[in-house]
Amino acid sequence: MPAVQEITGLVLAGGRGSRMGGLDKGLQALSGQLLVTRCLDRLAPQVGAIAINANRHVDHYAQWSHPVWPDAPPYCFEGPLAGFLTGLRHCSTPYLCTVPCDSPFFPADLVLKLARGLEQAGADLAVVETSEGPPRVHPTFCLMKAALHEALLTFLQSGQRKVDAWINTRNAVRVPFELPDKQSQAFVNINTLQQLEQVERSHRA
């Protein structure tokens, strides 16, 4: 199983924030703490190194003293796969684990479970699957081998951009996460200001 020191964690904050009115999602506050801070604090103990994928406000993100990796042209603002490619291009470890900046409640054992699932399946890539209601895959919570860089580059060069489509071309495993009620928001994406306000209210209650 991949050791902690063999994994680079990457917080994906490179989007346009279109559903949030163009705001930079990672720099929005929840209960007085920025979303990116929450993600970094939760991910850092689970990995050997950590970085941020951002295409705006790079100087601001650099204040956390972690490397900030913007997407390289022509893939800037081309979605999560562009962030994957950036992380695979820059990481110096054999594995990369990505998390989105708008999901600040992911489990403290996220990387461990993904690494265990990857090893047990003999896979090159592992993603989260939850079973509350119909099974749902959360592909931006992804542990992958750094050796996938060339395969992903070829996929993007073909004009394709969908995360699910790329994962379906790889030797991938879906790792089930059963969430107790107190962790029901573990993989919730905060995409809009309204959702941010709802989450804020639920934490005040």
MIMAR-529319 format. One record per atom (N, C-alpha, C): residue number from 1; atom name; x, y, z. Coordinates in Angstrom, 2 decimals. Example, Ala and Ser with C-alpha at 12.3 -4.5 7.8 and 13.67 -1.06 7.14 Angstrom:
<nodes>
   seq   atom         x         y         z
     1      N     13.19     -5.69      7.80
     1     CA     12.30     -4.50      7.80
     1      C     13.20     -3.30      7.80
     2      N     12.85     -2.25      7.08
     2     CA     13.67     -1.06      7.14
     2      C     12.90      0.03      7.87
</nodes>
This chain:
<nodes>
   seq   atom         x         y         z
     1      N      0.84     -1.19      0.00
     1     CA      0.00      0.00      0.00
     1      C      0.88      1.24      0.00
     2      N      0.52      2.28     -0.77
     2     CA      1.33      3.49     -0.78
     2      C      1.50      4.07      0.62
     3      N      2.72      4.40      0.97
     3     CA      2.98      5.06      2.26
     3      C      2.62      6.53      2.17
     4      N      2.36      7.13      3.32
     4     CA      2.00      8.55      3.36
     4      C      3.04      9.39      2.63
     5      N      4.33      9.08      2.83
     5     CA      5.40      9.87      2.24
     5      C      5.45      9.76      0.72
     6      N      4.77      8.76      0.17
     6     CA      4.76      8.56     -1.28
     6      C      3.62      9.29     -1.98
     7      N      2.83     10.03     -1.22
     7     CA      1.63     10.66     -1.78
     7      C      1.70     12.18     -1.64
     8      N      1.48     12.88     -2.75
     8     CA      1.32     14.33     -2.74
     8      C     -0.18     14.64     -2.77
     9      N     -0.61     15.49     -1.87
     9     CA     -2.00     15.93     -1.85
     9      C     -2.15     17.23     -2.62
    10      N     -3.22     17.35     -3.40
    10     CA     -3.44     18.55     -4.21
    10      C     -4.87     19.04     -4.00
    11      N     -5.00     20.28     -3.52
    11     CA     -6.31     20.91     -3.38
    11      C     -6.64     21.62     -4.69
    12      N     -7.74     21.21     -5.31
    12     CA     -8.14     21.76     -6.61
    12      C     -8.93     23.05     -6.41
    13      N     -8.31     24.18     -6.77
    13     CA     -8.96     25.49     -6.63
    13      C     -8.78     26.29     -7.92
    14      N     -8.78     25.59     -9.05
    14     CA     -8.45     26.24    -10.31
    14      C     -9.63     26.60    -11.18
    15      N    -10.87     26.51    -10.65
    15     CA    -12.04     26.78    -11.48
    15      C    -12.40     28.24    -11.57
    16      N    -13.39     28.51    -12.40
    16     CA    -13.87     29.89    -12.60
    16      C    -14.90     30.31    -11.55
    17      N    -15.44     29.36    -10.80
    17     CA    -16.48     29.69     -9.83
    17      C    -17.74     30.21    -10.49
    18      N    -18.08     29.65    -11.65
    18     CA    -19.20     30.18    -12.43
    18      C    -20.51     30.15    -11.66
    19      N    -20.76     29.07    -10.93
    19     CA    -22.02     28.96    -10.19
    19      C    -22.01     29.77     -8.90
    20      N    -20.85     30.38     -8.60
    20     CA    -20.75     31.26     -7.44
    20      C    -20.54     32.70     -7.88
    21      N    -21.04     33.01     -9.08
    21     CA    -20.95     34.38     -9.57
    21      C    -19.55     34.81     -9.93
    22      N    -18.67     33.84    -10.23
    22     CA    -17.31     34.18    -10.59
    22      C    -16.37     34.34     -9.42
    23      N    -16.87     34.13     -8.20
    23     CA    -16.01     34.22     -7.03
    23      C    -15.04     33.04     -6.99
    24      N    -13.90     33.27     -6.38
    24     CA    -12.92     32.21     -6.19
    24      C    -13.38     31.38     -4.99
    25      N    -13.86     30.16     -5.25
    25     CA    -14.49     29.37     -4.19
    25      C    -13.55     29.09     -3.02
    26      N    -12.32     28.80     -3.32
    26     CA    -11.39     28.47     -2.24
    26      C    -11.19     29.60     -1.25
    27      N    -11.46     30.83     -1.68
    27     CA    -11.23     31.99     -0.83
    27      C    -12.51     32.50     -0.16
    28      N    -13.58     31.69     -0.20
    28     CA    -14.81     32.04      0.51
    28      C    -14.75     31.45      1.92
    29      N    -15.32     32.18      2.87
    29     CA    -15.24     31.80      4.27
    29      C    -16.44     30.98      4.72
    30      N    -16.18     30.00      5.54
    30     CA    -17.21     29.21      6.20
    30      C    -16.91     29.23      7.70
    31      N    -17.82     29.81      8.46
    31     CA    -17.62     29.95      9.91
    31      C    -16.28     30.61     10.23
    32      N    -15.94     31.63      9.43
    32     CA    -14.75     32.42      9.69
    32      C    -13.46     31.84      9.17
    33      N    -13.53     30.71      8.48
    33     CA    -12.31     30.08      7.96
    33      C    -12.48     29.82      6.47
    34      N    -11.48     30.17      5.68
    34     CA    -11.58     29.99      4.24
    34      C    -11.67     28.51      3.89
    35      N    -12.42     28.23      2.82
    35     CA    -12.59     26.84      2.39
    35      C    -11.26     26.17      2.11
    36      N    -10.35     26.89      1.44
    36     CA     -9.05     26.28      1.12
    36      C     -8.27     25.94      2.38
    37      N     -8.38     26.78      3.41
    37     CA     -7.71     26.50      4.67
    37      C     -8.24     25.23      5.30
    38      N     -9.55     25.09      5.29
    38     CA    -10.16     23.88      5.84
    38      C     -9.67     22.62      5.12
    39      N     -9.59     22.70      3.79
    39     CA     -9.14     21.54      3.01
    39      C     -7.67     21.24      3.26
    40      N     -6.85     22.26      3.30
    40     CA     -5.43     22.05      3.55
    40      C     -5.19     21.43      4.92
    41      N     -5.88     21.95      5.93
    41     CA     -5.70     21.44      7.29
    41      C     -6.15     19.98      7.40
    42      N     -7.18     19.61      6.63
    42     CA     -7.70     18.25      6.71
    42      C     -6.85     17.28      5.90
    43      N     -6.28     17.77      4.79
    43     CA     -5.51     16.89      3.91
    43      C     -4.06     16.72      4.36
    44      N     -3.46     17.76      4.90
    44     CA     -2.03     17.74      5.21
    44      C     -1.59     16.55      6.06
    45      N     -2.33     16.18      7.12
    45     CA     -1.86     15.04      7.93
    45      C     -1.94     13.69      7.20
    46      N     -2.64     13.66      6.07
    46     CA     -2.87     12.40      5.37
    46      C     -1.86     12.12      4.26
    47      N     -1.01     13.11      3.94
    47     CA     -0.09     12.98      2.80
    47      C      1.31     13.42      3.19
    48      N      2.27     13.11      2.32
    48     CA      3.65     13.48      2.59
    48      C      4.01     14.88      2.14
    49      N      3.31     15.39      1.14
    49     CA      3.53     16.74      0.63
    49      C      2.18     17.27      0.16
    50      N      2.07     18.58      0.06
    50     CA      0.78     19.16     -0.30
    50      C      0.99     20.39     -1.18
    51      N      0.07     20.62     -2.10
    51     CA      0.14     21.76     -3.01
    51      C     -1.28     22.21     -3.34
    52      N     -1.37     23.38     -3.98
    52     CA     -2.65     23.97     -4.38
    52      C     -2.64     24.19     -5.88
    53      N     -3.71     23.79     -6.53
    53     CA     -3.90     24.08     -7.96
    53      C     -4.82     25.29     -8.07
    54      N     -4.29     26.43     -8.53
    54     CA     -5.07     27.66     -8.63
    54      C     -4.66     28.43     -9.87
    55      N     -5.64     29.07    -10.51
    55     CA     -5.38     29.87    -11.70
    55      C     -5.62     31.37    -11.49
    56      N     -6.17     31.71    -10.34
    56     CA     -6.38     33.11     -9.98
    56      C     -5.86     33.34     -8.57
    57      N     -5.57     34.60     -8.26
    57     CA     -5.14     34.96     -6.91
    57      C     -4.00     34.07     -6.42
    58      N     -3.07     33.79     -7.32
    58     CA     -1.96     32.89     -7.00
    58      C     -1.14     33.43     -5.82
    59      N     -0.92     34.74     -5.79
    59     CA     -0.15     35.32     -4.68
    59      C     -0.87     35.11     -3.34
    60      N     -2.19     35.20     -3.37
    60     CA     -2.96     34.98     -2.15
    60      C     -2.82     33.53     -1.69
    61      N     -2.96     32.60     -2.61
    61     CA     -2.83     31.20     -2.24
    61      C     -1.42     30.87     -1.76
    62      N     -0.43     31.60     -2.25
    62     CA      0.95     31.34     -1.84
    62      C      1.20     31.66     -0.37
    63      N      0.28     32.41      0.25
    63     CA      0.46     32.76      1.66
    63      C      0.42     31.54      2.58
    64      N     -0.11     30.43      2.08
    64     CA     -0.16     29.22      2.92
    64      C      1.17     28.47      2.92
    65      N      2.15     28.98      2.21
    65     CA      3.50     28.41      2.18
    65      C      3.55     27.01      1.58
    66      N      2.57     26.69      0.75
    66     CA      2.60     25.47     -0.04
    66      C      2.79     25.84     -1.50
    67      N      3.37     24.97     -2.32
    67     CA      3.48     25.28     -3.74
    67      C      2.10     25.54     -4.36
    68      N      2.04     26.52     -5.25
    68     CA      0.81     26.81     -5.98
    68      C      1.09     26.52     -7.45
    69      N      0.31     25.59     -8.02
    69     CA      0.54     25.14     -9.39
    69      C     -0.62     25.55    -10.29
    70      N     -0.47     26.60    -11.10
    70     CA     -1.51     26.94    -12.06
    70      C     -1.52     25.93    -13.21
    71      N     -2.68     25.82    -13.86
    71     CA     -2.77     24.98    -15.05
    71      C     -1.96     25.60    -16.17
    72      N     -1.30     24.75    -16.95
    72     CA     -0.51     25.22    -18.08
    72      C     -1.40     25.35    -19.32
    73      N     -1.19     26.40    -20.13
    73     CA     -1.92     26.50    -21.41
    73      C     -1.63     25.25    -22.24
    74      N     -2.60     24.78    -23.01
    74     CA     -3.91     25.37    -23.29
    74      C     -5.02     24.86    -22.39
    75      N     -4.69     24.34    -21.20
    75     CA     -5.70     23.68    -20.38
    75      C     -6.16     24.50    -19.18
    76      N     -5.76     25.77    -19.11
    76     CA     -6.17     26.62    -18.01
    76      C     -7.70     26.76    -18.00
    77      N     -8.29     26.57    -16.82
    77     CA     -9.75     26.63    -16.64
    77      C    -10.49     25.57    -17.45
    78      N     -9.84     24.43    -17.71
    78     CA    -10.48     23.37    -18.49
    78      C    -11.07     22.28    -17.60
    79      N    -11.29     22.58    -16.33
    79     CA    -11.95     21.62    -15.45
    79      C    -10.99     20.81    -14.61
    80      N    -11.55     19.89    -13.80
    80     CA    -10.73     19.11    -12.87
    80      C     -9.60     18.33    -13.52
    81      N     -9.81     17.82    -14.74
    81     CA     -8.75     17.05    -15.37
    81      C     -7.51     17.90    -15.63
    82      N     -7.71     19.19    -15.87
    82     CA     -6.56     20.08    -16.03
    82      C     -5.78     20.15    -14.72
    83      N     -6.51     20.19    -13.59
    83     CA     -5.85     20.16    -12.29
    83      C     -5.12     18.85    -12.05
    84      N     -5.77     17.75    -12.45
    84     CA     -5.10     16.44    -12.34
    84      C     -3.77     16.47    -13.10
    85      N     -3.83     16.95    -14.35
    85     CA     -2.64     16.97    -15.20
    85      C     -1.55     17.82    -14.57
    86      N     -1.93     18.97    -14.04
    86     CA     -0.96     19.86    -13.39
    86      C     -0.30     19.16    -12.21
    87      N     -1.11     18.50    -11.40
    87     CA     -0.56     17.80    -10.25
    87      C      0.37     16.67    -10.65
    88      N     -0.04     15.89    -11.65
    88     CA      0.80     14.79    -12.13
    88      C      2.10     15.29    -12.73
    89      N      2.04     16.44    -13.35
    89     CA      3.23     17.02    -14.00
    89      C      4.24     17.48    -12.96
    90      N      3.74     18.01    -11.85
    90     CA      4.64     18.65    -10.88
    90      C      5.02     17.78     -9.69
    91      N      4.18     16.81     -9.33
    91     CA      4.45     16.09     -8.08
    91      C      5.72     15.24     -8.23
    92      N      6.45     15.14     -7.14
    92     CA      7.70     14.38     -7.14
    92      C      7.56     13.05     -6.41
    93      N      6.32     12.68     -6.09
    93     CA      6.05     11.42     -5.41
    93      C      5.40     10.45     -6.40
    94      N      5.36      9.15     -6.07
    94     CA      4.77      8.18     -6.99
    94      C      3.25      8.27     -7.11
    95      N      2.61      8.98     -6.15
    95     CA      1.16      9.06     -6.15
    95      C      0.69     10.49     -5.91
    96      N     -0.50     10.77     -6.44
    96     CA     -1.14     12.07     -6.26
    96      C     -2.56     11.83     -5.77
    97      N     -2.98     12.59     -4.75
    97     CA     -4.36     12.52     -4.28
    97      C     -4.98     13.91     -4.36
    98      N     -6.10     14.02     -5.08
    98     CA     -6.76     15.31     -5.27
    98      C     -8.03     15.41     -4.44
    99      N     -8.30     16.63     -3.98
    99     CA     -9.58     16.95     -3.32
    99      C    -10.03     18.32     -3.83
   100      N    -11.33     18.54     -3.99
   100     CA    -11.82     19.84     -4.43
   100      C    -11.89     20.82     -3.27
   101      N    -11.61     22.10     -3.56
   101     CA    -11.57     23.10     -2.49
   101      C    -12.95     23.41     -1.93
   102      N    -14.02     22.99     -2.61
   102     CA    -15.36     23.32     -2.13
   102      C    -16.00     22.18     -1.35
   103      N    -15.21     21.21     -0.92
   103     CA    -15.70     20.10     -0.10
   103      C    -14.83     20.00      1.15
   104      N    -15.10     20.83      2.15
   104     CA    -14.18     20.95      3.29
   104      C    -14.39     19.94      4.41
   105      N    -15.28     18.94      4.22
   105     CA    -15.59     18.02      5.30
   105      C    -15.19     16.58      5.00
   106      N    -14.33     16.36      4.03
   106     CA    -13.97     14.98      3.67
   106      C    -13.31     14.27      4.86
   107      N    -13.41     12.94      4.90
   107     CA    -12.96     12.19      6.08
   107      C    -11.46     12.31      6.34
   108      N    -11.12     12.17      7.61
   108     CA     -9.71     12.23      8.03
   108      C     -8.94     10.99      7.58
   109      N     -9.66      9.94      7.18
   109     CA     -9.00      8.74      6.67
   109      C     -9.23      8.55      5.17
   110      N     -9.55      9.63      4.47
   110     CA     -9.82      9.57      3.03
   110      C     -8.68      8.90      2.27
   111      N     -7.47      9.40      2.44
   111     CA     -6.33      8.92      1.66
   111      C     -6.00      7.48      2.03
   112      N     -6.08      7.16      3.31
   112     CA     -5.80      5.79      3.76
   112      C     -6.75      4.80      3.09
   113      N     -8.04      5.12      3.07
   113     CA     -9.02      4.20      2.47
   113      C     -8.82      4.08      0.96
   114      N     -8.52      5.20      0.31
   114     CA     -8.27      5.14     -1.13
   114      C     -7.02      4.32     -1.43
   115      N     -5.98      4.51     -0.62
   115     CA     -4.73      3.76     -0.83
   115      C     -4.94      2.27     -0.62
   116      N     -5.72      1.92      0.40
   116     CA     -6.01      0.51      0.67
   116      C     -6.81     -0.09     -0.48
   117      N     -7.81      0.66     -0.97
   117     CA     -8.61      0.17     -2.09
   117      C     -7.80      0.01     -3.36
   118      N     -6.89      0.95     -3.59
   118     CA     -6.01      0.89     -4.76
   118      C     -5.17     -0.37     -4.73
   119      N     -4.57     -0.64     -3.57
   119     CA     -3.71     -1.82     -3.45
   119      C     -4.50     -3.12     -3.60
   120      N     -5.62     -3.21     -2.92
   120     CA     -6.41     -4.45     -2.94
   120      C     -6.90     -4.78     -4.34
   121      N     -7.22     -3.73     -5.14
   121     CA     -7.72     -3.96     -6.49
   121      C     -6.61     -4.06     -7.53
   122      N     -5.38     -3.76     -7.13
   122     CA     -4.29     -3.72     -8.10
   122      C     -4.53     -2.68     -9.17
   123      N     -5.14     -1.55     -8.76
   123     CA     -5.55     -0.51     -9.70
   123      C     -4.50      0.59     -9.82
   124      N     -4.68      1.42    -10.82
   124     CA     -3.81      2.58    -11.02
   124      C     -4.43      3.86    -10.48
   125      N     -5.72      3.78    -10.15
   125     CA     -6.47      4.98     -9.80
   125      C     -7.64      4.55     -8.92
   126      N     -7.92      5.33     -7.85
   126     CA     -9.04      5.03     -6.96
   126      C     -9.86      6.28     -6.72
   127      N    -11.19      6.13     -6.75
   127     CA    -12.09      7.26     -6.49
   127      C    -13.10      6.87     -5.43
   128      N    -13.72      7.88     -4.84
   128     CA    -14.71      7.68     -3.78
   128      C    -16.06      7.31     -4.38
   129      N    -16.73      6.35     -3.72
   129     CA    -18.12      6.05     -4.04
   129      C    -18.92      6.01     -2.74
   130      N    -20.02      6.77     -2.69
   130     CA    -20.89      6.75     -1.53
   130      C    -22.18      6.01     -1.87
   131      N    -22.84      5.51     -0.83
   131     CA    -24.00      4.64     -1.06
   131      C    -25.27      5.16     -0.42
   132      N    -25.28      6.42      0.05
   132     CA    -26.50      6.99      0.58
   132      C    -27.45      7.24     -0.60
   133      N    -28.53      6.47     -0.69
   133     CA    -29.36      6.50     -1.89
   133      C    -28.66      5.71     -2.97
   134      N    -28.86      6.06     -4.24
   134     CA    -28.16      5.37     -5.33
   134      C    -26.65      5.58     -5.19
   135      N    -25.83      4.56     -5.48
   135     CA    -24.37      4.74     -5.43
   135      C    -23.94      5.93     -6.27
   136      N    -23.05      6.73     -5.74
   136     CA    -22.60      7.94     -6.43
   136      C    -21.08      8.03     -6.37
   137      N    -20.47      8.26     -7.50
   137     CA    -19.02      8.42     -7.58
   137      C    -18.67      9.90     -7.43
   138      N    -17.62     10.16     -6.67
   138     CA    -17.11     11.53     -6.48
   138      C    -15.69     11.56     -7.07
   139      N    -15.58     11.78     -8.38
   139     CA    -14.31     11.54     -9.07
   139      C    -13.20     12.52     -8.76
   140      N    -13.53     13.69     -8.19
   140     CA    -12.44     14.63     -7.88
   140      C    -11.73     14.27     -6.58
   141      N    -12.30     13.32     -5.81
   141     CA    -11.56     12.73     -4.69
   141      C    -10.87     11.50     -5.26
   142      N     -9.64     11.68     -5.68
   142     CA     -8.99     10.68     -6.53
   142      C     -7.55     10.46     -6.10
   143      N     -7.18      9.21     -5.91
   143     CA     -5.79      8.82     -5.69
   143      C     -5.31      8.12     -6.95
   144      N     -4.22      8.60     -7.51
   144     CA     -3.75      8.05     -8.79
   144      C     -2.23      7.94     -8.82
   145      N     -1.75      7.04     -9.65
   145     CA     -0.32      6.90     -9.84
   145      C      0.20      8.06    -10.71
   146      N      1.34      8.60    -10.34
   146     CA      1.92      9.70    -11.09
   146      C      2.26      9.29    -12.52
   147      N      2.45      8.00    -12.73
   147     CA      2.78      7.49    -14.07
   147      C      1.64      7.68    -15.07
   148      N      0.46      8.09    -14.61
   148     CA     -0.67      8.31    -15.51
   148      C     -0.59      9.62    -16.27
   149      N      0.45     10.42    -16.03
   149     CA      0.55     11.73    -16.65
   149      C      0.42     11.69    -18.16
   150      N      1.18     10.82    -18.81
   150     CA      1.16     10.78    -20.28
   150      C     -0.19     10.34    -20.82
   151      N     -0.82      9.37    -20.15
   151     CA     -2.14      8.90    -20.59
   151      C     -3.17     10.01    -20.47
   152      N     -3.11     10.80    -19.40
   152     CA     -4.06     11.90    -19.24
   152      C     -3.80     13.00    -20.26
   153      N     -2.53     13.30    -20.52
   153     CA     -2.21     14.30    -21.52
   153      C     -2.76     13.89    -22.88
   154      N     -2.59     12.65    -23.26
   154     CA     -3.13     12.16    -24.53
   154      C     -4.64     12.29    -24.58
   155      N     -5.31     11.99    -23.47
   155     CA     -6.77     12.10    -23.39
   155      C     -7.20     13.55    -23.60
   156      N     -6.53     14.48    -22.94
   156     CA     -6.89     15.90    -23.09
   156      C     -6.57     16.41    -24.50
   157      N     -5.50     15.96    -25.06
   157     CA     -5.14     16.37    -26.42
   157      C     -6.16     15.90    -27.45
   158      N     -6.92     14.86    -27.10
   158     CA     -7.97     14.38    -28.01
   158      C     -9.22     15.25    -27.94
   159      N     -9.22     16.23    -27.05
   159     CA    -10.35     17.14    -26.93
   159      C    -11.35     16.78    -25.85
   160      N    -11.11     15.72    -25.12
   160     CA    -12.05     15.29    -24.08
   160      C    -11.71     15.96    -22.75
   161      N    -12.76     16.23    -21.95
   161     CA    -12.57     16.96    -20.70
   161      C    -13.30     16.35    -19.51
   162      N    -14.13     15.33    -19.71
   162     CA    -14.95     14.82    -18.62
   162      C    -14.16     13.85    -17.73
   163      N    -14.21     14.11    -16.42
   163     CA    -13.46     13.29    -15.48
   163      C    -13.93     11.83    -15.53
   164      N    -15.25     11.63    -15.51
   164     CA    -15.78     10.27    -15.52
   164      C    -15.31      9.50    -16.75
   165      N    -15.30     10.18    -17.89
   165     CA    -14.90      9.50    -19.13
   165      C    -13.45      9.05    -19.06
   166      N    -12.58      9.87    -18.50
   166     CA    -11.17      9.49    -18.39
   166      C    -11.00      8.32    -17.42
   167      N    -11.68      8.41    -16.27
   167     CA    -11.57      7.35    -15.28
   167      C    -12.01      6.01    -15.87
   168      N    -13.03      6.06    -16.71
   168     CA    -13.54      4.83    -17.32
   168      C    -12.56      4.21    -18.32
   169      N    -11.55      4.98    -18.74
   169     CA    -10.54      4.43    -19.65
   169      C     -9.37      3.81    -18.89
   170      N     -9.34      3.97    -17.58
   170     CA     -8.19      3.54    -16.78
   170      C     -8.53      2.28    -15.98
   171      N     -7.49      1.69    -15.41
   171     CA     -7.65      0.59    -14.46
   171      C     -7.99      1.21    -13.11
   172      N     -9.29      1.47    -12.92
   172     CA     -9.73      2.24    -11.77
   172      C    -10.59      1.40    -10.84
   173      N    -10.62      1.80     -9.56
   173     CA    -11.47      1.14     -8.57
   173      C    -12.29      2.20     -7.85
   174      N    -13.54      1.88     -7.62
   174     CA    -14.42      2.74     -6.82
   174      C    -14.37      2.23     -5.38
   175      N    -13.96      3.09     -4.48
   175     CA    -13.80      2.70     -3.08
   175      C    -15.02      3.15     -2.29
   176      N    -15.79      2.23     -1.71
   176     CA    -17.02      2.62     -1.01
   176      C    -16.72      3.31      0.33
   177      N    -17.44      4.39      0.57
   177     CA    -17.38      5.11      1.84
   177      C    -18.80      5.11      2.41
   178      N    -18.97      4.44      3.54
   178     CA    -20.26      4.46      4.24
   178      C    -20.18      5.53      5.32
   179      N    -21.07      6.50      5.23
   179     CA    -20.97      7.68      6.08
   179      C    -22.05      7.67      7.16
   180      N    -21.66      7.75      8.44
   180     CA    -22.65      7.92      9.50
   180      C    -23.33      9.28      9.38
   181      N    -24.43      9.44     10.07
   181     CA    -25.21     10.69      9.96
   181      C    -24.36     11.92     10.23
   182      N    -23.44     11.83     11.19
   182     CA    -22.65     13.01     11.55
   182      C    -21.65     13.38     10.46
   183      N    -21.43     12.47      9.49
   183     CA    -20.53     12.77      8.38
   183      C    -21.28     12.84      7.05
   184      N    -22.58     13.09      7.11
   184     CA    -23.39     13.05      5.89
   184      C    -22.98     14.10      4.88
   185      N    -22.29     15.15      5.32
   185     CA    -21.84     16.22      4.41
   185      C    -20.40     16.02      3.95
   186      N    -19.83     14.85      4.20
   186     CA    -18.40     14.64      3.97
   186      C    -17.97     14.97      2.54
   187      N    -18.82     14.66      1.56
   187     CA    -18.43     14.88      0.17
   187      C    -19.34     15.89     -0.53
   188      N    -19.99     16.72      0.25
   188     CA    -20.85     17.77     -0.32
   188      C    -20.00     18.83     -0.99
   189      N    -20.39     19.23     -2.20
   189     CA    -19.73     20.33     -2.90
   189      C    -20.49     21.62     -2.64
   190      N    -19.80     22.66     -2.23
   190     CA    -20.41     23.97     -2.01
   190      C    -20.18     24.79     -3.28
   191      N    -21.17     24.74     -4.17
   191     CA    -21.01     25.34     -5.49
   191      C    -21.56     26.76     -5.61
   192      N    -22.51     27.12     -4.74
   192     CA    -23.17     28.42     -4.85
   192      C    -23.12     29.15     -3.51
   193      N    -23.38     30.45     -3.54
   193     CA    -23.43     31.21     -2.29
   193      C    -24.59     30.74     -1.43
   194      N    -25.68     30.31     -2.08
   194     CA    -26.83     29.80     -1.32
   194      C    -26.45     28.53     -0.57
   195      N    -25.71     27.64     -1.22
   195     CA    -25.26     26.43     -0.54
   195      C    -24.31     26.76      0.60
   196      N    -23.45     27.73      0.38
   196     CA    -22.53     28.16      1.43
   196      C    -23.30     28.67      2.65
   197      N    -24.35     29.45      2.40
   197     CA    -25.18     29.97      3.48
   197      C    -25.90     28.84      4.21
   198      N    -26.39     27.85      3.46
   198     CA    -27.08     26.71      4.07
   198      C    -26.14     25.93      4.98
   199      N    -24.93     25.67      4.50
   199     CA    -23.95     24.95      5.31
   199      C    -23.58     25.76      6.54
   200      N    -23.44     27.06      6.36
   200     CA    -23.14     27.96      7.49
   200      C    -24.23     27.84      8.55
   201      N    -25.49     27.88      8.13
   201     CA    -26.60     27.78      9.10
   201      C    -26.61     26.45      9.80
   202      N    -26.32     25.37      9.07
   202     CA    -26.35     24.04      9.68
   202      C    -25.25     23.91     10.72
   203      N    -24.15     24.62     10.54
   203     CA    -23.06     24.53     11.52
   203      C    -23.33     25.40     12.73
   204      N    -24.17     26.41     12.57
   204     CA    -24.54     27.24     13.71
   204      C    -25.58     26.56     14.60
   205      N    -26.37     25.67     13.95
   205     CA    -27.48     25.03     14.69
   205      C    -26.97     24.09     15.78
</nodes>
